Amino acid sequence: MVNKLTSIFSRILFSVASLLLLITIIEWILRLFGWTFSWLPYNPGRLLEFAAYIMIFVIVLLLRQIREKM
């Protein structure tokens, strides 16, 4: 049961990190043309940091699952 919840949780976090990365890339491209997302309270670099923190957490969860399988 715990392995299943961990797997679901890591997939959700991976999806969130991927979405943040996508928003960051789009924001950087928009800023090249002088536009920006008005609803976005953070700079693209800060969003990239959030995505990196989440990805580190996902990697830790995956390494924990690998260790439990061995």
N, C-alpha and C positions, 0 to 999 in steps of 0.2 A: 504494500500500500504506500509506504514512504517512497519507494523508488518511482512509483507511478506519479505521485504528486511532485516529486523533484523533477521528473522529466517534463511534466506539463509546465511547471514553474519556469524551468530553464528555456523552454520553447517560447513562452510568453515574453520573457525578458529579452530573448534574442530578437523577437519580432519588434519589440519596443526600441531596442538599440538600432536595428536596421532602419526603422522609421525615422529615428532621430538623425541618423547618418544621411538618409535621403533628403530630409528637410534641410540639413546643413549644406549639402551639395547644391540643392536648388537655390538656397539663399545666397551662397557665394556667386552662383551664376547670375542671379538677379542683380546683385550688387555691382557686377561688372557693367551693367546697363543703367545703373543709377536707381533701380527700384529696390523695394524691400517689402517684406511681410510686415504689415502694421500691427498684427495681432501677436507677433513674436516678441516676448519680453527680453530674450537673451541674444547675445551676439552669436554668430555661427561657431566661433571657436569654443565658446562655453557649451554649446550643444554637443560639439564633438567630444568635449571632456565628459559630459554626462553619458554619451554613448560608449566611450572607452571604459568608464567605471562599470557600467552595466555588463559590458562584454567580459571584463575581468571576473566579475561575479559568475557569469555563465560558464566561463572556462573552469573556475574552481568547482562548480557543481558537476561539470562533466568529468573532471579528474577524480572527484569523489566517487562518482558512479563507476568509473573504470577500476578504481582501487577496490571497491566492494565486489566487483565481478571476479577479481583475481583471487 
